[in-house]
């Protein structure tokens, strides 16, 4: 089963490798990669999700308890990472927060969408839509509150929640999910030319996003902070998937929901964590290392995790 999962996921990671090689040999520039990443985030992936979610009435209703399992694991593993960062790595409070976030904030959009569809099929859509809709809001809110508390300020929880909610509503991914769901409920069909345009853009979403990930990885270098990077890698690719699986079983989620939650949990560190490290001026090098190494390892660890947990 591992070989089957590996071969299904391999072409996706090959596209990442292709983007990395093209950027490394200056065939494409970092600016092109950034533009492709922006294009995939704001146009092609939302359109892909719109097309997929428009079929939602044909699929089972989402079980919102999957959010409890997935985000419950995020809070648990974040707390573990925060403790490890303080007790064993002797990081300051800002560093502890970023270290904890690196252990739970996955690359759900650029990698999660194409990998979930390839490995799990359309049946996973209701489950992953629940997680995608809440992920950015909850993770950024958690990081902001933890940073502000660590700096001995008095953060306004209400202002933070309002700011996070506003950003979530304006998120192109969430817009694509919502519009697609609403359109599906109408039972209407798009005119043929419009449907063709949607299909063309949706079909380009995965290769564009994955190629952009590869190009973006050339911006990062492996430095000497391998102790911290190794700890992040273990938390992100090992501990979080295990905690998610455990919570899924405790809550009583079915096999398809457990597959979706575990798959998204075992994805590599998301670029948002690097953005956080820059925003809060801490652990930029270590976070870049973790992003690069976990992405390189994920081609093996994603199918391996699903196989070990019997989710195939």
N, C-alpha and C positions, 0 to 999 in steps of 0.2 A: 504493500500500500504506500510505503514511503516513496518508492520509485515512481509510482503513478502520480502522486501529488507533486513530486519534484519535477517530473516532466511537464506537468500542466503549468506549473509556476515558472519553469525555466525560461520560456520565451519572453516573459514579462521582465525578468531580471536581465536578460540579454539586451533588451532595449535600453535599460538603464546603463549597462556596460557600454553600449554603442554611443550613447550620449556622452559618457565619460571620456571615451577614446576620441571622439570628434572634438571635444573641448580641449583635451590634453594636447592634441596635435594642432590646435588653433584652426581647425576647419570651421568651427563655429565659435563665436565669442560668448563670454559670460553674459553680455547684454542680450544676446539672442536667447540664451537659456532663461534669463529672467523674464523676457517678453513672452516666451512660450509658457512659462509657469503661470504668469499672470493671465494669459489667454485661456489656459486650461481651467484655472480656478474661477474665472469670471464668465466664461462662455461655454466651452465644450463639456466640462463635467456637469455644470448645472443643466445643460440641455440633455445630456445622457440621463441624468437622474429624472428630469421631466419625462422623458420617453418611458423610462422604466417604471416610474411611479404612476404613470397614466394607466398602467395595467394593474394597479393595486386592487381594484374591485375583484379581479380574477384570482387574487391571492388571499391566503388567510389573514385575518386582522392581526396587527402587531400585538405582541404581549409586552406591555410596558414594564413588566418585572425584569425584562432583560436589562433595562437601564439601572435597576437596583443592583443587579449582579455586576455589570460592567463598571459603573461609577463607584459602587461599593468597593470593588477591588482597587480602583484608583486612590480612594481615600486611605485604604488600609496600607497599600504599598507606598504611597506618599509618606505616611507616618513612619513606616519602617525606614525609608530612605532618609527622612529628616533625622531620625535617631542615629542611623549609621553615620551620616555626615557629621553629626556633633560628637558622637562617642568615639568613633574609630578614625575618621578622616580629619577631625579637628577643623572643620570649616566654620566660617562665621555664619550668622543667621541667614544672610542673603544667599550664601553659597549652599547652605542646607536646603533652602527652598528650591533653588534651581536643580540641585542634585536630586531631590525628591521628585520634581516635575519630570526630569529626564527619565525616571523609572516608570512613568505612567502615561506620558503624552505621546501617542503614536502618530505615525504618518498615515492617518486614516483616509485622507482625501486622495492624494496622488497615487498611493499604493493600495489603500484599502478598497476603493471602488473596483479597480480592474481585477485585483486578486480575488476578492469575494465573489465577483461574478464568474470568474474562471473556475475557481475551486468549488464554489457552493451553488452557483446558479441563481436564477431569479427568485427562487424560494427564500433566499436570505434577505431579500430587499426590505420587507417590513421591519425586520430586526435591526439591520444596519441603519435604516432611516432613523429609528429612535435614537441610536447612539450618535449619528452624525448631527442630528438636530440640536443636541444638548452639549456635545463635547467641547467645542470652543468656549462657549459661555461658562460652563462649570470649571474648566481647567484654568482659564484666565482669571476668573473670580477667585478661585482658591489661591493661585499664585500671588495675586495682588494683595489679598488680605494677609497672607502669610508674610510677605515682604514688609508690608506696612507695620504689622505687629512686631516683627523683628527689629524694626527701626524705632521702636518705642513711640510710634505715633498712635493716634486714635482714629483708625479708618472708619469712615461712614459706610456701614454695611448697605444702607439704603441706596446711597449714591453709587456704590460699586455695582450693586445688582441692577440698578436702572441703566448704568452705562453698559454693562454686559448684555442686558436684554436688548438695548438699542442696537448694539453691534451684531447680535445674533439675528435680529429681524432683518437687518440690511445685508446679511451674509448671502452671497450668491448661491451657495450650496443649499442653504435653508429655503431660499426663494424657489429654487428648482424643485426641491422636494414638495413644498407646499402647493405650487402651481400645478405640478404633475398630478398630485393627489386630487386636487379640486377638479382638474380637467377630466380625470378618470371617472369621477363620480357623476359627471354630466352625461357619460356614455356617448359623447359626440366624437366625431373623427375629424382630423384636419383635412383640408383640401389637399389633393395629391401633390401639387408643387411644394406646399408648405411641409408636408410629411416627408418628402424627399430631402428637403433642406435640413430638417431636423435629423433625419437618419444619417446624412453625410457628416454633419457636425458631431453627432453622438458617436458614430463609429470611429472618429478621429480622436476622441477624448483620451482613451487609454494610452495609445502610442505617444501622443504629444506630452501628456503628463509624465510618463515614465522617462521619456527622452530628456525632458527638462530636469527631472531629478538627477539623472546622470551628469548632465552639464553642471548643475549646481554643486555636485560633490567635489568638483575640481577646485572649488574655492577653499576647501578645508584641507588641513595637513595633520598628520599624526605627530603629536608632540611627545614630550616626556611624561605627561600626566597619565601614564597607563594604569596606575593603581586606581585612580578615580574612575577612569573610563571602563576598566574591567568590572568595577562594582556596579556601574550604571548598566552595563551590558547584561550582567547576571540578573539584576532587578527587572530590566525591561523585557528580555527575551526568555527568562526562566521563571522568576518569582510571580510576575503579574499574570501570565497565562495560567499558572497553577492556582492562584487565588481566585481568578475568574471561574475556572472550572469547578472549584470547590463550592463557590457561592451559587453557581448554576445548579449544582446537584442539591444543595441545601434548600434552594428556593423551589426546585422541582420543574425547571425549564425542560422542554423537550429537546431531542437531539439536534434539530435544525437550529434552534435558538442558541443552544450551547456551542455549536460549531461557529456560528456567527460571532458570538461574544469572544470566544477563545481566539479566533482568527484575528480579530481586530486588536486583541490584547497582545498578541505575539509579534505584531509588526514593529519595525525599527523606530527609533526616536524620531519624532516629527521636527520639521524645521522651525515650528513655532517655539520650541524650547530654546533654540539658538537665538531667535528673535527676543525671547524673554531675557536671556543672558546679556544681550546687548542693551536692552531697555533698562535693566537694573545694574549694568556695569559689573558683572561678576561671572566668573567661570566660562568666559567665551571660548578659550582654547579647549578645555575639557569637554564642553558641550559639542563643539565641532568634531572632536575626536569620536565621541559617542555616536553622533549622527552618521559619520563615515563608516565606522566599524560595524555598528548594528545593521546598517543597510547592506553592507557586504556579506554579513553572516546570515541575513534573513532568507536568502535563497535556499539555504539548508535548514535553518531553524523553523521556518514557517511550516513546510511539509512535515518536518520531523515532529513538531509539537502536535499537529493534528493526528499523526500516526501514533505517537506515544499515548495520547489521551484516548485513543480509539475512536476518533471523530471522523472516520472515513467510511 
